[in-house]
Amino acid sequence: MTWYGVVWCTTEWDVSPNVSIPCTYSSPEYAGKKMMFYSLFYNNSLEESIFISGFHKPTPRDPKLMQLKHSIDNAILKHLSVEEGLKTTPQIDMSHGIYPLVSSRMV
């Protein structure tokens, strides 16, 4: 069973036979700039189902998935700061809230 997966894009990502997303800057105006492109995948069957709880509720958040994204983003910043020879490493402080619940149309 797979819980989470991280896919790094290094050249380009073929989304469909006719569409691809570049993973690097190709425009001369961005020469020397770096792009770190990754996608997170997770096993949605591990989440609580909205079928029983009602469709008016927002999709449940996965705190472990959010922590994984936060860790990856800060690791990228650390890698780039070491590569650039910076004395301090910038960090992302993440917080999140609960989305408001939509009132039920049945009541």
Sequence and secondary structure as in RCSB ss.txt:
>XXXX:A:sequence
MTWYGVVWCTTEWDVSPNVSIPCTYSSPEYAGKKMMFYSLFYNNSLEESIFISGFHKPTPRDPKLMQLKHSIDNA
ILKHLSVEEGLKTTPQIDMSHGIYPLVSSRMV
>XXXX:A:secstr
   EEEEEESSEEE SSS EEESS  SGGGTT    EEEEEE GGGS  HHHH TTS     HHHHHHHHHHHHH
HHHHHHHHHT SS                TT 
